[in-house]
């Protein structure tokens, strides 16, 4: 994966700093502005969660699998993870909120968000560790960062907020619930 990303990141860096020689064929041949240097900027990257994980060198599953926050995710049932920081948004008597494994339920600390500088610092630290070191593997698991991402070299690109999931992954769960309810309702069954 890094072999392809290296070439892509090199071209983006070249386009961001020097630009590409470009010809505007809508202008006359004698026009001095016909040939110019076009600079490029990567605005955002869209992909599915595994693709984002590979391209960003970050985890997208497990306890620290969120690309945007540093929250701890707990598997409450197979295939469903819940961020323990989000317990504060549940109603006061909800069973997940009153679970004392994560401290008192009245704690309302917001989920710590990731920053570009924080990801870059941890990524550099992990990148410099020995490949066979168990501490490296432990740090990767603890931080949710696998290593250094080449997109961190792009000055105008924010590794955290400019990498977006595709709409299918955002809407998939919601659409299934809504469509199921509509189908059941249209078939005449009671829907609670």
HELIX and SHEET records of a PDB file:
HELIX    1   1 UNK A    2  UNK A   17  1                                  16    
HELIX    2   2 UNK A   49  UNK A   56  1                                   8    
HELIX    3   3 UNK A   84  UNK A   89  5                                   6    
HELIX    4   4 UNK A  100  UNK A  102  5                                   3    
HELIX    5   5 UNK A  116  UNK A  127  1                                  12    
HELIX    6   6 UNK A  134  UNK A  143  1                                  10    
HELIX    7   7 UNK A  150  UNK A  153  5                                   4    
HELIX    8   8 UNK A  167  UNK A  186  1                                  20    
SHEET    1   A 2 UNK A  20  UNK A  23  0                                        
SHEET    2   A 2 UNK A  35  UNK A  38 -1                                        
SHEET    1   B 2 UNK A  45  UNK A  47  0                                        
SHEET    2   B 2 UNK A 163  UNK A 165  1                                        
SHEET    1   C 2 UNK A  73  UNK A  77  0                                        
SHEET    2   C 2 UNK A  80  UNK A  83 -1                                        
END                                                                             
